[in-house]
Amino acid sequence: MTTTLDCLEIPPDKLQLCKDDISRMAYFKWLEAGCPSGRDVDFWIDAEREWVEFKYVPDRSAASE
């Protein structure tokens, strides 16, 4: 599965931490939804989108040079 994370500039040593954070977020979204089966990808995508929107902050200093 290709994810948004594959398109972001995340150092390899931090990528697993990001995936763990998103996984945790997706899990809690799944719990809040009543643990429906067969929707794991939906919860992952939603959590990943939220993570990118609120937690991922790319280094924009290089772009302004």
C-alpha positions as CSV (number, residue, x, y, z in Angstrom):
1,M,0.0,0.0,0.0
2,T,1.4,3.4,-1.0
3,T,0.9,6.0,1.6
4,T,1.2,9.7,1.9
5,L,4.3,9.1,4.1
6,D,6.1,7.8,1.1
7,C,5.8,11.3,-0.5
8,L,7.1,13.3,2.5
9,E,10.6,14.2,3.5
10,I,10.9,12.1,6.6
11,P,14.4,10.9,7.6
12,P,14.5,7.1,7.6
13,D,15.4,7.0,11.3
14,K,12.2,8.8,12.1
15,L,9.8,7.0,9.7
16,Q,9.0,4.1,12.0
17,L,8.1,6.5,14.8
18,C,5.7,8.4,12.5
19,K,4.1,5.1,11.4
20,D,3.8,4.0,15.0
21,D,2.1,7.3,15.8
22,I,-0.3,7.0,12.9
23,S,-1.0,3.4,13.8
24,R,-2.0,4.4,17.4
25,M,-4.2,7.2,16.0
26,A,-5.9,4.8,13.6
27,Y,-6.5,2.3,16.4
28,F,-8.2,4.8,18.6
29,K,-10.3,6.0,15.7
30,W,-11.3,2.3,15.1
31,L,-12.2,1.9,18.8
32,E,-14.3,5.1,18.8
33,A,-16.2,3.8,15.7
34,G,-17.2,0.6,17.6
35,C,-14.5,-1.7,16.2
36,P,-15.9,-2.3,12.7
37,S,-14.3,-5.1,10.7
38,G,-12.9,-4.6,7.2
39,R,-12.2,-0.9,7.4
40,D,-8.6,-0.8,8.6
41,V,-7.4,1.0,5.5
42,D,-10.0,3.7,6.0
43,F,-8.9,4.3,9.6
44,W,-5.2,4.3,8.6
45,I,-5.8,6.9,5.8
46,D,-7.9,9.1,8.0
47,A,-5.3,8.9,10.8
48,E,-2.4,9.5,8.3
49,R,-4.2,12.6,6.8
50,E,-4.8,14.0,10.3
51,W,-1.1,13.3,11.3
52,V,0.1,15.1,8.2
53,E,-2.2,18.0,8.7
54,F,-1.5,18.5,12.4
55,K,1.9,16.9,13.2
56,Y,4.0,16.9,10.1
57,V,5.8,20.2,9.7
58,P,8.4,20.1,6.8
59,D,11.5,22.1,7.1
60,R,10.6,25.1,4.9
61,S,13.8,27.0,5.6
62,A,15.5,25.4,2.7
63,A,12.7,26.4,0.3
64,S,13.0,30.1,1.2
65,E,16.7,30.3,0.4
